């Protein structure tokens, strides 16, 4: 099956050379990623097809998702150029863009000892919370927002839903009524809050690290929402990392991440609520937490994640310290 729809020669004018090579890289679920090289430089090229890469041509999905990604990436770069790769060229009609190639970077998930990185991630999220795009561009893909709604707030909490992948080691216990009530409240925040343009899929595989440098990628799920959704997502995957690897630095990571948000009580409460939902839903959706899947005892890891998620979803936390004290009961 041909994966690339256009002639490589069209990049000659972009790179100002005819000596061009193109090599597929990456293991993305949605899009195809290539290494684009000339005689001197290397770039990353990302291309969207009208279907989901992981599931093939039968799973139709608008390629306009990549327009939302490149527009949001450019906006994020304008706010935090040290934390986001630069986009050098984009083609809205053929659904691809060319950006910096992240040589020797690895995902934050694969670098659990990268604690100080969380201060920079807190800076990035604070920049999102205090700014908003001034121009009207295609920043939000309705199809992807609907996928998020379904797979974060709805399907995981419907018993034996056909789109779930439930392993035999996954907990079968139901979440408390308080958790479910809080989930519905936060679904409304997700659907109707328009305070910031956020990443929308902000986890430890969407953040690349190299020494003390970070590069935030994969923002095709970008949307207008409260930044607490992004914060909660990253909190959940930070806890997954602790459950799976026992790297013992989760408290410091959380303190660094939330430092700029300590006085925003409601936003902090929503962040922890979204964290609980993300922890819960990853137990049942097809896209599992790799930290839990790689844990020495997957059943224990899944059971512990369920307990933490249900407990966090049952409480309103007024400060970071009380949140950490609750986590210390389990971790």
C-alpha positions in Angstrom: 0.0 0.0 0.0 1.4 3.4 -1.0 1.6 5.6 2.0 2.9 8.8 0.5 0.8 10.6 -2.1 3.2 13.0 -3.6 6.5 13.1 -5.4 9.5 13.6 -3.3 10.8 16.1 -5.8 8.4 18.8 -4.6 10.6 19.2 -1.5 13.5 20.3 -3.7 12.4 23.9 -3.6 11.7 23.8 0.1 15.2 22.4 0.9 16.9 24.1 -2.0 18.5 20.8 -3.1 17.8 17.8 -5.2 19.6 15.4 -2.9 16.6 14.4 -0.9 15.8 11.2 1.0 12.6 10.2 2.8 12.4 7.4 5.4 9.3 6.4 7.5 9.9 6.6 11.2 7.9 6.5 14.4 5.1 4.4 15.8 2.2 7.0 15.8 -1.3 5.8 16.0 -3.0 8.5 13.9 -0.5 9.7 11.3 2.6 8.8 9.3 5.9 10.4 10.2 9.0 10.5 8.0 12.6 11.7 8.3 13.3 14.1 5.5 16.9 14.7 4.7 19.1 16.6 2.3 22.9 16.7 2.1 23.2 18.9 5.2 20.0 18.9 7.2 17.3 16.6 8.6 13.7 17.4 9.3 10.6 15.5 10.4 7.6 15.4 8.1 4.2 14.5 9.4 1.4 13.4 7.0 -2.3 12.7 7.7 -4.3 10.3 5.6 -8.1 10.3 5.6 -8.1 7.4 8.0 -6.5 6.3 11.3 -3.1 4.8 10.7 -3.3 2.3 13.5 -6.6 0.8 12.3 -6.2 1.2 8.5 -8.4 2.5 5.7 -11.6 1.2 7.1 -11.4 3.6 10.0 -12.2 6.9 8.3 -10.9 10.1 10.0 -10.6 13.6 8.5 -7.1 14.5 7.5 -7.9 18.1 8.6 -6.7 17.0 12.0 -3.2 17.7 10.9 -4.2 21.3 10.1 -5.3 21.7 13.7 -2.0 20.2 14.8 0.3 22.5 12.8 -1.7 25.6 13.6 -1.7 24.8 17.3 2.0 23.9 17.2 2.8 27.3 15.6 0.8 29.0 18.3 2.5 27.1 21.1 5.9 27.9 19.5 4.9 31.6 19.5 4.4 31.4 23.3 7.2 29.0 24.2 9.8 28.7 21.4 12.2 26.9 23.7 9.7 24.1 24.4 8.1 23.4 21.0 9.8 22.4 17.7 9.7 24.9 14.9 7.5 24.3 11.8 9.4 25.2 8.6 6.7 24.4 6.0 3.1 23.3 5.9 0.7 22.2 3.2 -3.0 22.5 4.1 -4.1 20.9 0.8 -2.0 17.8 1.0 -2.1 17.6 4.8 1.5 17.6 5.8 4.1 19.8 7.6 7.8 19.8 8.0 9.4 20.6 11.4 12.6 20.3 13.4 13.9 16.8 13.6 14.4 15.8 17.2 17.7 14.0 17.0 18.6 12.0 20.2 15.4 13.0 22.0 13.4 10.4 23.8 9.9 10.5 25.2 9.5 11.7 28.8 7.9 8.3 29.6 11.2 6.6 28.8 13.1 9.1 31.0 11.4 8.8 34.4 14.3 10.4 36.1 13.8 13.7 34.3 12.4 15.5 37.3 13.4 19.1 36.7 11.7 19.0 33.3 8.4 19.4 35.1 9.2 23.0 36.0 9.4 23.8 32.3 6.2 21.9 31.6 4.5 24.0 34.3 5.8 27.1 32.6 4.4 25.9 29.3 0.9 25.1 30.7 0.9 28.4 32.6 1.6 30.2 29.3 -1.4 28.4 27.8 -3.6 29.4 30.7 -2.8 33.1 30.5 -3.0 33.5 26.7 -5.4 32.8 23.9 -4.9 33.0 20.1 -5.7 36.4 18.7 -6.4 35.1 15.1 -9.1 32.7 14.1 -7.6 29.6 12.5 -8.4 25.9 12.4 -7.2 25.0 15.9 -9.8 22.5 16.9 -10.9 19.3 15.0 -14.5 18.4 15.9 -14.0 14.8 15.0 -11.1 14.4 17.4 -12.8 16.3 20.2 -15.7 13.9 19.8 -13.3 10.9 20.0 -11.9 12.4 23.2 -15.4 12.9 24.6 -16.3 9.3 23.8 -13.1 7.5 25.0 -12.5 9.7 28.0 -15.9 10.5 29.5 -18.3 7.9 28.1 -17.2 4.5 26.7 -14.9 3.5 29.6 -17.9 3.8 32.0 -20.3 1.7 29.9 -20.0 -2.0 30.9 -18.7 -4.2 28.0 -18.9 -1.4 25.4 -17.8 -2.7 22.0 -15.0 -0.2 21.6 -13.2 -1.1 24.8 -10.4 -3.6 25.2 -10.8 -5.1 28.7 -7.9 -7.4 29.8 -8.5 -10.2 32.2 -6.3 -8.3 34.8 -8.4 -5.1 34.6 -10.6 -4.4 37.7 -14.3 -5.2 37.2 -15.4 -3.1 40.2 -17.6 -0.1 39.4 -16.6 3.4 40.2 -18.4 5.2 43.0 -21.5 7.4 42.4 -19.5 10.4 43.6 -16.7 9.7 41.1 -19.3 9.4 38.3 -21.1 12.6 39.3 -17.7 14.4 39.3 -16.9 12.9 35.9 -20.1 14.3 34.4 -19.4 17.7 35.8 -15.9 17.7 34.3 -17.3 16.5 30.9 -19.2 19.7 30.8 -16.0 21.7 31.5 -14.3 19.8 28.7 -17.2 20.4 26.3 -18.0 24.0 27.1 -15.0 25.8 28.7 -13.2 27.9 26.1 -10.6 29.7 28.3 -7.4 28.6 26.5 -6.1 26.7 23.5 -4.7 23.6 25.0 -2.7 20.6 23.7 -5.6 18.1 24.3 -3.4 14.9 24.6 -0.7 16.0 27.0 1.0 12.9 28.3 4.5 11.6 28.7 4.8 10.3 25.1 3.8 13.7 23.7 6.8 15.3 25.5 10.3 14.6 24.1 13.4 15.2 26.2 17.1 15.6 25.6 19.2 16.4 28.7 17.4 19.5 30.1 15.6 20.3 26.9 12.0 19.5 26.1 10.0 19.4 22.8 6.2 19.2 23.0 4.7 17.4 20.0 1.5 15.7 18.7 -1.1 18.4 19.3 -3.7 17.2 16.8 -6.2 16.9 19.6 -5.8 20.6 20.4 -9.0 22.3 21.5 -10.3 25.3 23.4 -10.8 24.3 27.0 -9.6 24.9 30.5 -5.9 24.1 30.9 -6.8 21.8 33.8 -7.5 19.1 31.2 -3.9 19.1 30.1 -2.6 19.3 33.7 -4.8 16.4 34.8 -3.6 14.3 31.9 0.0 14.8 32.7 -0.6 14.2 36.4 -2.2 10.8 35.6 0.8 9.7 33.5 3.2 10.9 36.2 1.4 8.6 38.7 1.3 5.8 36.1 5.1 6.1 35.9 5.5 5.8 39.7 3.2 2.7 39.7 5.1 1.1 36.9 8.7 2.0 37.6 8.8 3.1 41.3 11.2 5.9 40.4 10.3 7.7 43.7 10.3 11.3 42.4 6.6 11.8 41.7 6.1 14.2 44.6 8.8 16.6 43.3 7.5 16.4 39.8 4.0 17.3 40.9 5.2 20.2 43.0 7.2 21.6 40.1 4.4 21.1 37.7 1.7 22.8 39.9 3.9 25.6 41.4 2.4 28.3 39.2 -1.2 27.1 39.8 -1.1 26.8 43.6 -3.4 29.8 44.2 -6.0 28.7 41.6 -8.0 26.4 43.8 -10.8 25.6 41.4 -8.4 24.9 38.5 -6.4 22.7 40.9 -9.5 20.8 41.8 -10.5 20.3 38.2 -6.9 19.2 37.3 -7.0 16.4 40.0 -10.5 15.5 38.8 -9.3 15.1 35.2 -6.3 13.2 36.5 -8.7 10.7 38.1 -10.7 10.3 34.9 -7.6 9.8 32.8 -6.3 7.1 35.3 -9.7 5.4 35.2 -10.2 5.3 31.4 -6.8 4.1 30.5 -7.6 0.8 32.3 -10.2 0.0 29.6 -9.7 1.9 26.4 -7.6 0.3 23.5 -4.7 2.9 24.1 -3.4 1.5 27.4 -0.9 3.1 29.7 2.5 1.7 28.6 3.8 2.2 32.2 1.1 -0.1 33.5 1.4 -2.6 30.7 5.2 -2.8 31.4 4.8 -3.1 35.2 6.2 -6.3 36.8 2.8 -7.3 38.0 0.1 -5.9 35.7 -2.8 -7.0 37.8 -1.5 -5.2 40.9 -0.7 -2.1 38.9 -4.2 -2.0 37.4 -5.8 -2.6 40.8 -3.8 0.2 42.4 -4.6 2.6 39.5 -8.3 1.9 40.0 -8.1 2.5 43.7 -6.2 5.8 43.3 -8.5 7.0 40.5 -11.7 6.2 42.4 -10.3 7.8 45.6 -9.2 11.0 43.8 -12.5 11.2 42.0 -14.3 11.1 45.4 -12.7 14.2 46.9 -12.2 17.9 46.3 -8.6 19.0 47.1 -8.0 22.5 48.3 -4.2 22.5 47.9 -1.3 20.5 46.5 -0.1 19.2 49.9 -3.4 17.4 50.6 -3.3 15.9 47.1 0.2 14.5 47.7 -0.8 13.3 51.2 -3.6 11.3 49.6 -1.3 9.8 47.0 1.3 8.8 49.7 -1.3 6.4 51.1 -1.0 4.4 47.9 2.5 5.0 46.5 
